[in-house]
Amino acid sequence: MKYQKLFTPVKLGSITLKNRFAMAPMGPLGLGDSEGGWSQRGIDYFTARAKGGVALISTGVTFADQKVELQNQAIVPISTYNPVHFIRTSKEMTERIHAYGCKIFLQISAGFGRVTIPTNLGEFPPIAPSEIPHRWLDKMCRAVTKEEIRSIVHDIGEGAYNAKRGGFDGVQIHAVHEGYLIDQFAISMFNLRTDEYGGSLENRLRFAREIVEEIKRRCGDDFPVTLRYSVKSMIKDWRKGALPGEEFEEKGRDVEEGLEAAKLLVSYGYDALDTDVGTYDSWWWNHPPMYQEKGLYRKYCKMVKDVVDVPVLCAGRMDNPDMALEALENGDCDIINLGRPLLADPDYVNKLRSGRTGEIRPCISCHEGCMGRIAEYSMINCAVNPQAARERFMAFEPVIKKKRVVIVGGGAAGCEAARTLAIRGHEPVLYEKGSRLGGNLIPGGAPKFKEDDIALADWYTRELERLGVPVHLNTELTKEDVLGMECDAVIIATGSEPKRFSLGDDDRVFTASEVLLKEKDPGKTTVVIGGGLVGCETALHLAQEGRKVTVVEALDSIMSVNGPLCHANKDMLEQLLPYNGVDIICRAKAEGYKDGVLTVAAGGETRSLSCDSVILSVGYAEKDSLYRELEFEVPEIYLLGDARKVANIMYAVWDSYEVANHI
């Protein structure tokens, strides 16, 4: 009963939503087919979220224009490319979704403009309202003509009409948000035009106005049209974004203009505003990593809600149900948008409704399975949910013969293997030498901004208990122990250990893991050797505790070898380090540590750094010795996680699921 208000109906335009949860739009890359429609993978993906209990789904970006800014129809659906096929595949999807009492809106983009992903740009010059620099590439954009604007407006109207025929309940326009093409028109920094599409705020919003008017003309006033909307841009300068709490001069849209624009957009006919802040010049706001606080858009949504009379949707790390409830009760918003949390657990809403909050698999805000893979491979997935966007093809395999499987190691890999085996009907038993499950999730989750790593470890603990998996903690197995057990298969997931080397005074040289677990005190001043992701996050954590930290990195730049690390995470962390007083020395090598002084060779000279300690963050080494001892003794044996190859949480989980699902 605590969360009952989250399950009250709400009106959005002419439709009624059954509860206050919506699936936030996320790029459906990999969910379309080569004919511009929805693939079976995409249909299954959205249907799973409808089955999971959300009241509204926004698909994420699709396209209508194919003349001004050409798109590859195999990346995401294009509602005008092959209308018959698009309508047919849409109808198949929307009919299934409606069976669960869920509504679905097609998100239609007017184009990317200066923020086009470089891998998707092709040979054509990028477009923009004016001749301005591209966000990612060192090239100038060409200004679109008025005829091209009218063509885009017409095609969006046509696409919306096809969406209505395909069973969609409405459309969302993408977007006066994040610096996409319509937003570029709306922001004076990007819009230098002197015609009726430039100058005053009303003129800069004319493109957005003509779009909603065209859709209403084609589809009727009772066909809802929502808008993805950023009330503030967070731009310090070209390609330079602001950090939370930073004082800066807004070069994009400030709150005053943002609220005035919100009122105008509603007056033009938009039925709801899906509200956030940021642009691609400050894109860690629109795609918040773990370094952003949870619920970061709430205060901005409240500002918008106070000046408009249509529903306001709020996303932005809103996975805490207490926070979601508080947002409704405080009048911050009308609808809670869940994006990545529904990648991690499509059944989030139903689990919350039925009082099973402890079963909700947490999103860890890593961006590795979603934004990282979208940018690198044009596909959306999830690091902690191997089935996301692969529901049919990665479904649990039926068990033909029940097996008893011994799992050695209780990190993410071992836990995922045990969970998968138990769900399928096998009999896993897990042995962990430590006092709790989680492995490297535990030191990794020590910083406050990594709390969801601990939440994931705790979730695995609860799930294995719920599934009845025997877990033996504080138990380190030997070769003889394993060979003496009655089992059908063995999984070795013994993880990895931090690499060490001697610098001289090794009594004050620690690993990042030892410091994060508070097994060692680094003192007031410390030097972190290694500027990978672990080293940088450790440095930020210690700096936020009030310590003076220097990072020494051998390569030309920090975080050069991590991937697919989302640039929103990487770019924000790169700025957070100096903002929090962390010094960074690249192209440098630590040579020795004695009497509280670290000697570093950098740039052809030797530097002496006084510090209370040195923290090694130079990678991890696979712990695979037990597997090597058993490799030719056990008929069915698997090596998983960091013990096989040091990687990240995503590959530990994915590889373990793949193997455990086929035993």
Protein Blocks (a to p, Z undefined) as FASTA:
>chain_A
ZZmmmmcccdehjbccfblcdcddddfehiacfkopacfklmmmmmmmmmnopabdcebj
adfblklmccdfklpccfklmmmlmmmmmmmmmmmmmmnopacdddddebjkjmlcfkln
omadcddfbdcddfkbccddddddfklmmmmmmmmmmmmmmmmmnopabdcddddeehia
klmmmpmklmmcfbfkgcjfklmmmmmmmmmmmmmmmnopklccdddddfbgoiabghia
cdehiacddfbdcfklmmmmmmmmmmnopabdcddeddfklmmlmmccfkbcehklmmmm
mmmmmmcccdcddehhilbmklmmmmmmnopambdcdfklmmmmmmlmmmmmnopamlpc
cdehlommmmmmmmmnopacdfklmkgoplmmmgccddfbdcddddedjbfklmmmmmmm
mmnopacddddfbfbehijmmmmmmpmklmmmmmmmmmmmmmmmmnopacdehiacdfkl
mmmpccfbdcddebpadddddehjamlcccfklmmnopacebjbdcdehjbfklmmmmmm
mmmnopacddddfblbehklgccddfklmmmmmmmmmmnopacdehiacfbdeehiacdd
eehiacddddfbdcddebjaddfklmmmmmmmpmbacdehjllogcbfklmmmmmmmmmm
mZZ
